[in-house]
């Protein structure tokens, strides 16, 4: 919401609290619980928001409420600084890093120029080992089509990936890149060191490759990503990848609609769209869908956890 003069503020209706204003919203005066018996967050006056779902407010401070100090950090939890001078408390084992479309097709210099996307590689390489140490899973969510899926993709999506002279999903790319975004093709592999990093984590049982066939990794009644998250009891998702305003945003929004906690790493996502597109996603991720942080703040939290 735009800033208002004192006289204008006096005329603002009492219910005009902006839905998309969570970063700038004042901290709560007393502790508040949101949700229900099994799916809940607790927010405290010091700016901590406990999304670990480990302790109801009524069990920490029996009614009447008015608590000002959150309970001590448990060994299952970690506190991460996020935008808006807030701290988010998560359950480490119920958290997953969701890395979207960091594939050769979108990043390899022989196929396109994506300077900002390439700048996300190092932050990811730095943060992933720390998240593994915490016990969080690393999910590589990527385009990976089958020939059957080529027959079911809607025309709007087909048109978006096809040029007037042909090409599009399943078409042959130059050199050894293989068919466009088909499973097991080289252009569908992760870019550069990320492929080796995935293979390392897969061998250790911390990393998982999940195919998608739409912009969103959670599109549809039942998806591989949603099944994996529910089977593993994961409730908190940390997002990274390309493109911010397309496949990353699509997955964030669907995750938000399905009730997952959404945290975006602002230094590990990028887009080829105009700058405003990136800014819009970051703004809404922190002010509506969930929270925004960066890889350095994740690393700092992980280092504190080791002490």
C-alpha positions in Angstrom: 0.0 0.0 0.0 1.3 3.5 -0.8 2.4 5.7 2.1 -0.3 8.0 3.4 -0.3 11.4 5.1 -1.4 11.5 8.8 -4.7 13.0 7.7 -5.2 10.2 5.2 -4.3 7.6 7.7 -7.1 8.8 9.9 -9.6 8.1 7.1 -8.3 4.6 6.3 -11.0 1.9 7.2 -10.1 -0.3 10.1 -10.2 -3.4 7.8 -7.9 -1.9 5.2 -4.9 -3.9 6.4 -3.3 -5.0 3.1 -3.2 -8.7 2.5 0.0 -8.2 0.5 1.8 -6.2 3.2 3.3 -8.7 5.5 6.9 -7.6 5.2 6.1 -4.0 6.4 3.3 -5.0 8.8 4.0 -4.2 12.5 4.9 -7.1 14.7 2.1 -8.7 16.6 1.5 -7.2 20.1 0.8 -10.6 21.6 1.4 -14.2 20.4 -1.0 -15.4 17.8 -1.8 -18.9 16.4 -3.0 -19.4 12.9 -4.5 -22.6 11.4 -6.1 -25.6 13.0 -5.2 -28.6 15.3 -2.8 -30.3 12.9 -1.7 -27.5 10.5 -0.7 -24.3 12.3 1.8 -21.4 12.7 2.5 -19.4 15.8 3.7 -15.8 15.6 5.4 -14.0 18.5 5.9 -10.3 19.3 9.6 -10.5 18.9 9.2 -11.2 15.2 9.6 -15.0 15.3 7.1 -17.0 13.3 7.1 -20.7 14.2 6.0 -22.7 11.2 7.4 -26.0 12.5 4.0 -27.2 13.8 5.6 -28.6 16.9 3.9 -26.6 19.7 0.5 -25.1 19.9 0.4 -21.7 21.6 -2.1 -23.0 24.2 0.5 -25.7 25.2 3.3 -23.2 25.5 1.3 -20.5 27.2 -2.1 -21.6 28.4 -5.0 -19.1 28.0 -5.2 -16.2 28.5 -2.3 -15.6 26.1 -0.1 -12.6 26.1 3.2 -14.4 25.7 6.2 -12.3 24.6 9.0 -14.8 24.5 8.8 -17.9 22.3 9.8 -21.3 23.6 13.4 -22.5 23.4 14.7 -23.8 20.1 14.5 -27.6 19.8 17.1 -29.9 18.2 14.6 -30.6 15.5 14.2 -26.9 14.6 16.3 -24.1 13.1 15.7 -20.3 13.0 16.2 -18.5 9.7 16.3 -14.7 9.3 13.9 -13.5 6.5 12.9 -10.1 5.0 10.8 -7.8 7.2 13.0 -8.2 10.3 11.4 -11.5 11.0 12.7 -14.9 12.0 11.1 -18.1 10.7 11.4 -21.3 12.8 11.2 -24.5 10.7 11.4 -28.2 11.3 14.6 -29.3 9.6 13.5 -32.7 8.5 10.2 -31.5 7.2 11.9 -28.9 4.9 13.0 -29.4 1.3 14.9 -27.2 -1.1 13.0 -27.1 -4.4 15.4 -26.3 -7.3 13.4 -25.6 -10.5 14.7 -26.0 -14.1 18.4 -25.3 -13.6 18.8 -27.3 -16.8 21.1 -27.0 -19.8 18.2 -25.9 -22.0 17.7 -22.8 -19.9 21.3 -22.1 -18.9 23.9 -23.5 -21.2 25.6 -20.7 -23.2 25.4 -22.7 -26.4 21.6 -22.6 -26.2 20.8 -19.2 -24.7 22.1 -16.2 -22.8 21.0 -16.3 -19.2 23.6 -14.4 -17.3 21.5 -13.9 -14.2 20.5 -17.6 -14.2 24.1 -18.6 -14.3 24.8 -16.4 -11.3 22.5 -18.6 -9.2 24.8 -21.6 -9.6 27.4 -20.6 -7.0 24.8 -19.7 -4.3 23.1 -23.0 -4.8 26.4 -24.9 -4.7 27.2 -23.2 -1.4 23.9 -23.7 0.4 23.1 -27.2 -0.6 25.7 -29.0 1.6 24.4 -27.0 4.6 20.8 -28.0 4.0 21.9 -31.7 3.6 23.7 -31.5 6.9 20.5 -30.2 8.6 18.6 -33.3 7.3 16.6 -31.3 4.7 15.9 -32.9 1.3 17.1 -31.5 -2.0 14.5 -31.8 -4.8 15.5 -31.1 -8.4 12.3 -30.4 -10.1 12.8 -30.3 -13.9 11.1 -30.6 -17.3 11.4 -34.2 -18.5 8.8 -35.1 -21.0 7.8 -38.5 -22.4 6.5 -39.1 -26.0 3.0 -39.7 -24.5 3.1 -36.4 -22.7 3.8 -34.6 -26.0 0.3 -35.7 -27.1 -1.4 -34.2 -24.0 0.3 -30.8 -23.6 -2.1 -28.0 -24.3 -1.7 -25.8 -27.4 -0.9 -22.6 -25.5 2.1 -24.3 -23.9 3.2 -25.9 -27.2 3.1 -22.5 -28.9 5.2 -20.8 -26.2 8.1 -23.2 -26.7 7.9 -23.3 -30.5 9.3 -20.8 -33.0 7.7 -20.0 -36.3 10.2 -22.1 -38.2 9.4 -25.2 -36.2 11.1 -26.8 -33.1 9.4 -27.0 -29.8 9.0 -29.8 -27.3 10.6 -33.0 -28.5 12.4 -31.4 -31.4 16.0 -32.2 -32.1 18.5 -29.6 -30.8 21.9 -29.0 -32.2 25.0 -31.1 -31.3 24.6 -33.6 -28.5 21.8 -31.7 -26.7 19.2 -34.2 -27.8 15.4 -33.7 -28.0 14.1 -30.5 -26.4 13.2 -31.1 -22.7 12.7 -34.9 -23.1 13.7 -37.2 -20.3 17.3 -38.3 -20.3 18.3 -35.8 -23.0 21.5 -33.8 -22.3 19.6 -30.5 -22.6 17.4 -31.7 -19.8 20.3 -32.4 -17.5 21.3 -29.9 -14.8 23.7 -27.3 -15.9 27.4 -27.6 -15.2 28.4 -28.5 -11.6 24.8 -28.9 -10.6 24.5 -32.3 -12.4 27.4 -33.7 -10.4 26.1 -32.2 -7.2 22.7 -33.9 -7.8 24.4 -37.3 -8.5 26.4 -36.9 -5.3 23.3 -36.3 -3.3 21.3 -39.0 -5.0 24.0 -41.5 -4.0 23.9 -40.3 -0.4 20.0 -40.5 -0.4 19.5 -36.7 0.2 18.7 -35.6 -3.4 15.8 -36.5 -5.6 15.0 -35.8 -9.2 11.3 -35.1 -10.0 10.0 -34.6 -13.5 7.3 -32.1 -14.4 5.3 -31.5 -17.6 4.0 -28.0 -17.0 5.3 -24.7 -15.8 4.3 -25.6 -12.3 5.7 -28.7 -10.6 2.5 -29.0 -8.6 0.0 -28.6 -11.5 -2.7 -31.2 -11.6 -4.8 -33.3 -9.3 -1.9 -35.6 -8.4 1.8 -34.8 -9.3 5.1 -36.6 -8.6 6.2 -33.6 -6.5 3.1 -33.4 -4.3 3.1 -37.2 -3.7 6.8 -37.1 -2.7 6.2 -34.2 -0.3 3.2 -35.8 1.4 4.8 -39.3 1.6 7.8 -37.7 3.3 5.9 -35.4 5.6 7.4 -32.2 4.2 5.6 -29.0 5.0 8.1 -26.3 4.3 9.5 -25.5 0.8 12.6 -23.3 0.0 12.5 -22.3 -3.6 15.2 -21.6 -6.1 15.7 -21.8 -9.9 14.6 -20.3 -13.2 12.7 -18.6 -14.5 11.5 -16.7 -11.4 8.3 -15.4 -12.9 7.4 -18.5 -14.9 8.1 -22.1 -13.6 9.3 -20.9 -10.2 6.3 -18.7 -9.6 3.9 -21.3 -10.9 5.2 -23.8 -8.4 5.2 -21.3 -5.6 1.6 -20.3 -6.2 0.4 -23.9 -6.4 2.3 -24.8 -3.3 0.8 -21.8 -1.5 -2.7 -22.9 -2.6 -2.0 -26.5 -1.3 -1.0 -25.2 2.1 2.8 -25.6 2.0 5.0 -23.1 3.6 6.9 -21.1 0.9 10.3 -19.5 1.4 12.1 -18.0 -1.7 15.9 -17.6 -2.0 16.3 -14.2 -3.7 19.9 -14.8 -4.7 19.2 -18.3 -6.2 16.4 -17.5 -8.6 16.5 -15.4 -11.8 14.6 -14.7 -15.0 15.2 -13.4 -18.5 12.1 -11.3 -18.3 12.3 -7.5 -17.5 13.4 -6.7 -14.0 10.0 -5.8 -12.8 8.9 -9.5 -13.3 11.5 -10.6 -10.8 10.7 -7.8 -8.4 7.0 -8.7 -8.5 7.6 -12.3 -7.5 10.0 -11.4 -4.7 7.5 -8.7 -3.5 4.5 -11.1 -3.4 6.6 -14.0 -2.0 7.4 -12.0 1.1 4.2 -10.1 1.4 1.6 -12.7 0.5 2.8 -16.3 -0.3 5.3 -16.7 2.5 8.8 -15.4 3.1 12.0 -14.2 1.4 15.5 -14.9 2.5 18.9 -15.7 0.7 21.5 -18.4 0.8 23.8 -16.6 3.1 21.1 -16.4 5.8 20.4 -20.1 5.4 24.2 -20.8 5.8 24.4 -18.6 8.9 21.5 -20.5 10.5 23.0 -23.8 9.6 26.4 -22.8 11.1 24.6 -21.8 14.4 22.9 -25.2 14.4 26.3 -26.9 14.5 27.4 -25.1 17.7 
